[in-house]
Amino acid sequence: MFDEKRIKTNVKIGKVDYIISSTSDEDYVRSVAEFVDKKLEELTKADKRLSTAMAAILTSVNITDELFRVKEDGETLRGQLLQYADEAGNLKAQTQKLQMENKRLSEENKNLQSQKSRLEAELAQYRRNGRR
């Protein structure tokens, strides 16, 4: 594995400044830090008795819970997409089969129309010859 360039980004979480070293761009790191800071602030406003450490741990647990739920939803959606892709493949195969059947029936219809025209011509000829 090769070394990726790391970027140092200054952020503030829970009124404390941090320098985060990451391969992600600064805007992304800041948005992650802002998300964590917002969650931490929501917790500390809800219960002012929480210590900083306890609030940080509960914030981590809550964010991890959200992550797990999103992953589960993602897996569910992935399963549905695979099912839809399978159904789409089956429908495509059915469509191709129906197109082939349609082509065959069109050819058969063309042949029957040709045969009809020939028979009508023979009938007309027979009627002309029979009336003489």
C-alpha positions in Angstrom: 0.0 0.0 0.0 1.3 3.5 -0.8 1.4 6.5 1.5 -1.3 9.0 0.9 -0.9 12.7 1.5 -2.4 13.5 4.9 -4.0 16.9 5.5 -4.1 18.5 9.0 -7.4 20.3 9.7 -8.2 22.4 12.8 -11.7 21.7 14.2 -13.6 22.4 17.4 -15.7 19.7 19.1 -17.3 20.4 22.5 -15.5 23.8 22.8 -12.1 22.0 22.5 -9.8 22.6 19.5 -8.4 19.5 17.8 -6.0 19.0 14.9 -7.2 16.0 12.8 -4.8 14.5 10.4 -6.6 12.7 7.5 -6.4 11.8 3.8 -9.9 13.3 3.4 -10.2 16.9 2.3 -10.7 19.7 4.9 -14.3 20.3 4.1 -15.2 16.7 4.7 -13.2 16.6 8.0 -14.9 19.8 9.1 -18.4 18.5 8.3 -17.7 15.3 10.3 -16.4 17.3 13.2 -19.5 19.6 13.0 -21.8 16.6 13.1 -20.0 15.2 16.2 -20.1 18.6 17.8 -23.8 19.0 17.1 -24.6 15.6 18.6 -22.4 16.3 21.6 -24.2 19.6 22.2 -27.6 18.0 21.9 -26.7 15.5 24.6 -25.2 18.0 27.0 -28.2 20.4 26.6 -30.5 17.5 27.3 -28.7 16.5 30.5 -26.4 19.2 32.1 -25.2 16.7 34.7 -23.2 14.6 32.2 -19.4 14.8 32.5 -17.5 15.6 29.3 -16.2 12.0 29.2 -19.7 10.5 29.7 -21.2 12.9 27.0 -18.4 11.9 24.6 -19.1 8.2 25.1 -22.9 8.6 24.8 -22.4 10.6 21.6 -20.1 7.9 20.3 -22.7 5.3 21.1 -25.5 7.3 19.5 -23.5 7.9 16.3 -22.5 4.3 16.2 -26.2 3.3 16.5 -27.0 5.6 13.6 -24.2 4.1 11.6 -25.3 0.5 12.3 -28.9 1.4 11.3 -27.8 3.1 8.1 -25.6 0.0 7.3 -28.6 -2.3 7.9 -30.8 -0.1 5.7 -28.1 -0.1 3.0 -27.9 -3.9 3.1 -31.7 -4.1 2.8 -31.6 -1.7 -0.1 -28.8 -3.7 -1.7 -30.9 -6.9 -1.4 -33.8 -5.1 -3.0 -31.7 -3.8 -5.8 -30.3 -7.3 -6.5 -33.9 -8.6 -6.5 -34.9 -5.8 -8.9 -31.9 -6.5 -11.2 -32.8 -10.2 -11.3 -36.5 -9.3 -12.1 -35.3 -6.9 -14.8 -33.1 -9.7 -16.3 -36.1 -12.0 -16.3 -38.3 -9.4 -17.9 -35.6 -8.7 -20.5 -35.4 -12.4 -21.3 -39.2 -12.6 -21.6 -39.2 -9.5 -23.8 -36.7 -11.1 -26.1 -38.7 -14.3 -26.3 -41.9 -12.3 -27.1 -40.0 -10.3 -29.7 -38.9 -13.6 -31.3 -42.4 -15.0 -31.2 -43.7 -11.7 -32.7 -41.2 -11.9 -35.5 -42.2 -15.6 -36.1 -45.9 -14.7 -36.2 -45.2 -11.7 -38.5 -43.5 -14.0 -40.9 -46.3 -16.6 -40.6 -48.8 -13.8 -41.2 -46.9 -12.6 -44.2 -46.8 -16.1 -45.6 -50.5 -16.6 -44.9 -51.3 -13.2 -46.6 -49.2 -14.3 -49.6 -51.0 -17.7 -49.6 -54.4 -15.9 -49.3 -53.5 -13.6 -52.3 -52.5 -16.7 -54.3 -55.6 -18.6 -53.4 -57.8 -15.5 -54.2 -56.1 -15.2 -57.6 -56.7 -19.0 -58.2 -60.3 -18.6 -57.2 -60.8 -15.7 -59.5 -59.1 -17.6 -62.3 -61.3 -20.6 -61.6 -64.4 -18.5 -61.6 -63.4 -16.9 -64.9 -62.6 -20.3 -66.4 -65.7 -21.9 -64.9 -68.2 -19.4 -66.4 -67.0 -19.7 -69.9 
